[in-house]
Amino acid sequence: MRVLFTVSAWPGHWYPMVPLGWAVQSAGHEARVLCAPSQSAAVSAAGLVPVPVLDGLDMVLQSRLSHYRLAQSGRWPYPWLPPHPVTGEELRDLAEFDFPAYRKAHREAALAATARSFDAAVDVAASWRPDVVVHDRLSLEGLLVSRVLGVPAALHLWGPVGTAEEGGLRLMPGDPTGSFPRYGVGELSADLVGHVIDPCPDALRPPIGAADRLPVRHVPYHGGAPAAPLASPAPGRPRVCVVWGTSLTRMVGPRSFAVPTVLSALSTVDVDVLVLVSRQDADRLAVPDGVIVRAEYPLWQALQGCAAVVHHGGAGCTMTALAAGVPQLAVTYAEEQAANGERVAAAGAGRHVPGAVADVATIRDAGAAVLDGPGYGEAAARLRAQLESRPTPAELVERLAGLRAPLLPSRA
């Protein structure tokens, strides 16, 4: 069997697919990963074969443009303005960026790049002839390939947000290039997604509409080799891991870097604190005495023995904490991240604090509740058990081999 993976240009969106790629290859099948050139080294480092022909969307730019439009419409929830969509500098006035002029100057080139990406995916697939396609939610090249070739495709979720969400959580991109009808397979719609690979525990069950749900166990992958073991906390002193990604600062602005506020909140709680951040953030962080900071340290390894984790609500942090059975406190600044935090909280395994109200007192009280409140640890253990009862990636490979091709529309 040949399995073609297509991935978007944001590693956190396709890292959850890596264990499935390993399972495909371990079972003696062939795997190829269509990606943007920016992802080629990371795909190779994961032990998979990259085919760097896609012209992936600039995820940071797209997010900044979306945030700028929110601010224009009065729906930006923070006391600061969003970053300049192009430079990333914090705006002092919305007039500093001319969105109509930018759109006029760049729209045609962006559409042409997207069309080229679809064409490249179809060309490679037509030559390699995969039996199954697996793609993430933002890499619809895979969905187009499956329809053109008449082979089954499965959309792989990266966290608790599904494909049939309401409102702003409907994150599947559109087809402004008209590539789907150009190839004679009808208009793009969520109805074309026939199979969805769901890595979440049953209690978080993401909405996927009428699609066939393919459950799989989430296996954490962070893109790096294991690091040296951490020293254990002092006896009787619980450890809290604080982890913060790099996406928020780039997409929402530097004031969304809430780690200093979190550390101030935890300074009044009798805990051992471990902070995981990027090297750049570690260099600029004022670290209180007794706080351990590790740059680029794998979260899965760090969470072993932790009593709680505080994070920004990213899907990777959320899913890794679920797999580790660790209660969570999500402090969020984006809609999808807020949904992750809310769904974990609704399952009883954590708390959610929206960034708009995330001051020292609110974070301190929420953190203390997660550590000391009844039921959080039990709920986190229950969700971990649900994950461990799901099919392994190796078992999912067998299911993929039995998928049926989609019913194709007439090309008359």
C-alpha positions in Angstrom: 0.0 0.0 0.0 1.1 3.5 -0.8 0.0 6.3 1.6 0.4 9.9 0.6 0.5 12.5 3.4 -0.1 16.2 2.6 0.7 18.7 5.3 0.4 22.4 5.9 3.3 24.7 6.7 2.8 24.7 10.5 4.6 21.8 12.3 2.1 21.6 15.2 -0.6 20.8 12.7 1.2 17.7 11.2 3.3 16.4 14.1 0.3 14.3 15.3 0.5 12.5 12.0 4.1 11.4 12.4 3.4 8.2 14.4 1.0 7.1 11.7 3.7 7.6 9.1 6.0 5.5 11.2 3.4 2.8 11.5 2.8 2.8 7.7 6.5 2.3 7.1 6.9 -0.3 9.9 4.2 -2.4 8.4 6.1 -2.5 5.1 4.1 0.0 3.2 5.4 3.1 1.4 4.8 6.7 2.6 5.5 10.1 1.0 4.9 13.5 2.6 3.9 16.4 0.3 5.0 19.5 2.1 6.2 23.1 1.6 10.0 23.5 1.2 10.0 25.0 4.7 8.9 21.7 6.2 11.3 19.4 4.3 14.0 19.3 7.0 11.5 18.6 9.7 9.8 15.8 7.8 13.2 14.2 7.1 14.1 14.5 10.8 10.9 12.6 11.6 12.2 9.7 9.6 9.7 10.3 6.7 10.3 11.1 3.0 9.5 14.7 2.1 8.3 15.8 -1.4 8.7 19.6 -1.0 6.4 20.8 -3.8 3.6 22.6 -2.0 3.3 26.4 -1.7 1.8 26.4 1.7 0.0 29.4 3.2 2.0 31.7 5.4 0.1 30.8 8.6 1.5 33.7 10.6 0.5 36.3 7.9 -2.9 34.8 7.5 -3.5 34.9 11.3 -2.3 38.5 11.6 -4.6 39.5 8.7 -7.5 37.9 10.5 -6.7 39.6 13.7 -6.4 43.0 11.9 -9.9 42.5 10.5 -11.2 41.6 14.0 -9.8 44.9 15.3 -11.3 46.8 12.4 -14.7 45.4 13.2 -14.4 46.1 16.9 -14.2 42.5 17.9 -10.5 42.4 19.0 -10.8 41.5 22.8 -7.5 42.8 24.1 -6.4 46.3 25.3 -3.5 46.4 22.8 -3.8 46.4 19.0 -2.8 43.3 17.0 0.6 43.1 15.3 1.1 44.7 11.9 0.2 41.9 9.5 3.5 42.2 7.5 6.1 43.4 10.0 4.8 41.8 13.2 5.3 45.1 15.1 2.6 46.1 17.5 0.3 48.6 15.8 -0.3 52.0 17.5 -3.1 52.8 15.1 -5.1 50.7 12.7 -4.4 53.3 10.0 -0.7 52.1 10.0 -1.8 49.2 7.7 -3.8 49.7 4.5 -5.6 46.4 4.1 -7.4 47.3 0.8 -4.0 48.3 -0.8 -2.3 45.2 0.5 -5.1 43.0 -0.8 -4.9 44.6 -4.2 -1.1 44.3 -4.4 -0.9 40.7 -3.2 -4.1 38.8 -3.8 -3.4 37.6 -7.3 0.0 36.3 -6.4 -1.3 34.5 -3.4 -4.1 32.9 -5.5 -1.6 31.8 -8.1 0.7 30.2 -5.5 -2.3 28.3 -4.0 -3.3 27.1 -7.5 0.3 26.0 -8.2 0.3 24.0 -4.9 -2.9 22.2 -5.9 -1.5 21.5 -9.4 1.8 20.2 -7.9 0.0 17.8 -5.6 -2.1 16.4 -8.4 1.0 16.0 -10.6 3.0 14.1 -8.0 0.0 11.9 -7.0 -0.8 11.1 -10.6 2.8 9.9 -11.0 3.2 8.0 -7.7 -0.4 6.6 -7.6 -1.2 6.4 -3.8 -3.8 4.0 -2.5 -4.8 6.3 0.4 -4.3 10.0 1.2 -4.0 11.4 4.7 -4.0 15.2 5.2 -4.4 17.8 7.9 -7.2 20.2 8.1 -5.3 23.1 6.3 -3.8 20.9 3.6 -6.7 20.5 1.2 -4.3 19.4 -1.6 -4.8 15.9 -0.2 -8.6 16.1 -0.5 -8.3 17.3 -4.1 -5.9 14.5 -4.9 -8.2 11.9 -3.5 -11.1 13.2 -5.6 -9.1 13.5 -8.8 -7.6 10.0 -8.5 -10.6 8.3 -7.0 -8.8 7.1 -3.9 -9.9 7.3 -0.3 -8.7 10.2 1.9 -8.7 10.8 5.7 -8.4 14.2 7.3 -6.2 13.9 10.5 -7.3 16.2 13.3 -4.5 17.7 15.5 -6.6 18.3 18.6 -10.1 18.7 20.1 -11.5 21.0 17.4 -13.2 19.1 14.6 -14.4 19.7 11.0 -18.0 20.5 11.7 -17.6 23.4 14.1 -19.7 26.5 14.2 -18.7 30.2 13.8 -15.0 31.2 13.8 -13.9 27.6 14.6 -14.7 26.5 11.0 -11.0 26.5 10.2 -11.0 24.6 6.9 -9.8 27.0 4.2 -11.9 27.7 1.1 -11.0 27.3 -2.5 -10.8 30.9 -3.9 -8.8 29.6 -6.9 -11.6 27.3 -8.0 -9.2 24.4 -8.2 -11.8 21.8 -7.2 -14.2 22.6 -10.0 -11.3 23.2 -12.4 -10.4 19.5 -11.9 -14.0 18.5 -12.5 -14.7 17.2 -8.9 -17.3 19.8 -7.9 -17.2 22.6 -5.4 -15.1 22.3 -2.2 -17.2 21.7 0.8 -16.9 20.0 4.2 -19.2 17.3 2.7 -16.3 16.1 0.6 -14.5 14.9 3.8 -15.5 11.3 4.1 -13.2 10.1 6.9 -11.7 11.9 9.9 -8.9 10.5 12.0 -9.7 11.5 15.6 -6.9 11.3 18.2 -9.0 12.7 21.2 -10.4 10.8 24.2 -14.1 10.0 24.0 -15.1 12.7 26.4 -13.7 15.4 24.1 -15.2 13.9 20.9 -14.7 16.7 18.3 -17.7 17.3 16.0 -17.1 15.9 12.5 -20.6 15.9 11.0 -21.5 12.9 8.8 -17.9 11.8 8.2 -16.7 8.4 9.2 -14.7 8.7 12.5 -11.4 6.8 12.6 -10.3 6.7 16.3 -6.6 6.6 17.0 -4.4 6.9 20.1 -2.5 10.2 20.3 1.2 9.5 20.4 3.2 12.7 21.4 5.9 13.8 18.9 7.7 17.1 19.4 10.2 17.0 16.6 13.3 16.5 18.7 15.4 13.9 20.4 14.9 13.1 24.1 16.8 15.4 26.4 18.7 14.7 29.6 16.4 13.8 32.5 15.3 16.5 34.9 16.0 16.4 38.6 13.0 15.3 40.7 11.2 18.0 42.8 11.7 18.0 46.5 9.7 15.4 48.4 6.1 16.6 49.1 6.5 19.5 46.8 4.4 19.2 43.6 5.9 20.3 40.3 4.0 22.6 37.9 5.2 22.7 34.3 4.6 26.1 32.5 5.0 25.7 28.7 4.5 28.4 26.1 4.7 28.2 22.4 6.1 30.8 19.9 3.0 31.3 17.8 1.2 33.6 20.1 3.8 36.4 20.2 4.0 36.3 16.4 0.3 36.2 15.8 -1.3 38.1 18.7 1.6 40.3 19.9 4.3 40.4 22.6 1.9 41.2 25.4 0.3 37.7 24.9 3.5 36.2 26.4 1.9 35.5 29.7 4.7 33.5 31.3 5.8 36.4 33.6 2.3 36.8 34.9 2.0 33.0 35.4 5.2 32.9 37.3 4.1 35.8 39.6 0.9 33.9 40.2 2.7 30.6 41.1 5.2 32.4 43.3 2.5 32.5 46.1 1.8 28.7 45.7 4.1 26.1 47.3 5.2 24.4 44.2 8.3 23.5 42.2 8.1 25.3 38.8 9.5 24.1 35.5 9.3 26.5 32.5 9.6 25.3 28.9 10.0 28.0 26.3 11.9 28.7 23.1 15.6 29.8 23.4 14.7 33.3 22.4 12.0 33.6 25.1 14.3 32.0 27.7 16.9 34.6 27.0 14.5 37.5 27.7 12.7 36.0 30.6 13.4 37.3 34.1 13.5 34.0 36.1 12.7 34.0 39.8 14.9 32.1 42.2 14.2 28.4 42.3 12.4 28.3 38.9 13.9 25.8 36.4 13.9 27.0 32.8 14.6 24.6 29.9 14.7 25.8 26.3 13.3 23.5 23.5 12.8 20.7 26.0 10.3 17.9 25.0 7.0 18.4 26.8 6.1 14.7 27.0 9.3 14.0 28.9 8.9 17.1 31.1 5.4 16.1 32.2 6.4 12.8 33.7 5.8 13.3 37.5 4.2 16.8 37.1 1.1 17.6 39.2 -0.3 20.2 36.7 0.6 22.0 33.5 -0.1 25.6 32.6 -0.1 26.4 28.9 -1.5 28.7 26.1 -4.1 26.2 24.9 -2.3 25.0 21.9 -3.4 21.6 20.6 0.0 20.0 21.0 0.2 21.0 24.7 -3.4 20.0 25.3 -3.0 16.5 23.7 0.3 15.8 25.3 -1.1 16.7 28.7 -4.1 14.4 28.0 -1.7 11.6 27.1 0.3 12.1 30.2 -2.8 12.3 32.5 -1.8 15.7 33.9 -4.4 18.3 34.9 -4.3 21.5 32.8 -4.7 25.2 33.2 -5.1 26.9 29.8 -4.5 30.6 29.5 -5.7 31.4 26.0 -5.5 34.2 23.4 -7.0 32.7 20.3 -10.4 31.1 19.5 -9.2 27.5 18.8 -7.0 27.5 21.8 -9.9 28.8 24.0 -12.0 25.9 22.6 -9.3 23.4 23.6 -9.2 24.9 27.1 -13.0 24.9 27.5 -13.3 21.3 26.4 -10.7 20.0 28.8 -12.4 22.0 31.5 -15.8 20.7 30.6 -14.4 17.1 30.9 -13.3 18.0 34.5 -9.5 17.8 33.8 -8.6 21.4 34.1 -9.5 25.1 34.1 -9.6 27.7 31.4 -8.7 31.4 31.8 -9.3 33.7 28.8 -6.4 36.0 28.1 -8.6 39.1 28.3 -9.0 38.4 32.1 -5.7 36.7 32.8 -4.2 38.7 35.7 -2.1 37.4 38.6 -5.0 36.8 41.0 -7.1 34.9 38.4 -4.3 32.6 37.3 -3.3 32.0 41.0 -6.8 31.0 42.0 -7.3 28.8 38.9 -3.9 27.1 39.4 -4.5 26.5 43.1 -7.9 25.0 42.2 -6.4 22.6 39.6 -3.7 21.5 42.2 -5.9 21.1 45.2 -9.5 20.9 43.9 -11.3 17.6 44.0 -11.5 15.5 40.9 -9.0 17.2 38.5 -6.4 14.5 38.9 -9.0 11.7 38.6 -10.5 13.2 35.5 -7.1 13.6 33.9 -6.3 10.0 34.6 -9.7 8.9 33.2 -9.0 10.8 29.9 -5.6 9.2 29.7 -7.2 5.8 30.1 -9.6 6.6 27.3 -6.7 7.6 25.0 -4.8 4.4 25.9 -7.9 2.3 25.0 -8.0 3.7 21.4 -6.5 1.9 18.5 -2.8 2.3 18.0 -1.4 3.9 14.8 -0.4 0.4 13.7 -4.0 -0.7 14.0 -5.2 2.4 12.2 -3.0 1.4 9.2 -5.1 -1.8 8.8 -8.2 0.3 8.9 -6.9 2.7 6.2 -6.1 -0.2 4.0 -9.8 -1.1 4.0 -11.2 2.3 3.2 -13.4 2.6 0.1 -12.8 5.3 -2.6 -15.2 8.3 -2.6 -18.2 8.4 -4.9 -17.1 10.9 -7.5 -19.4 13.5 -9.1 -20.0 13.3 -12.8 -17.4 15.2 -14.9 -19.7 15.7 -17.8 
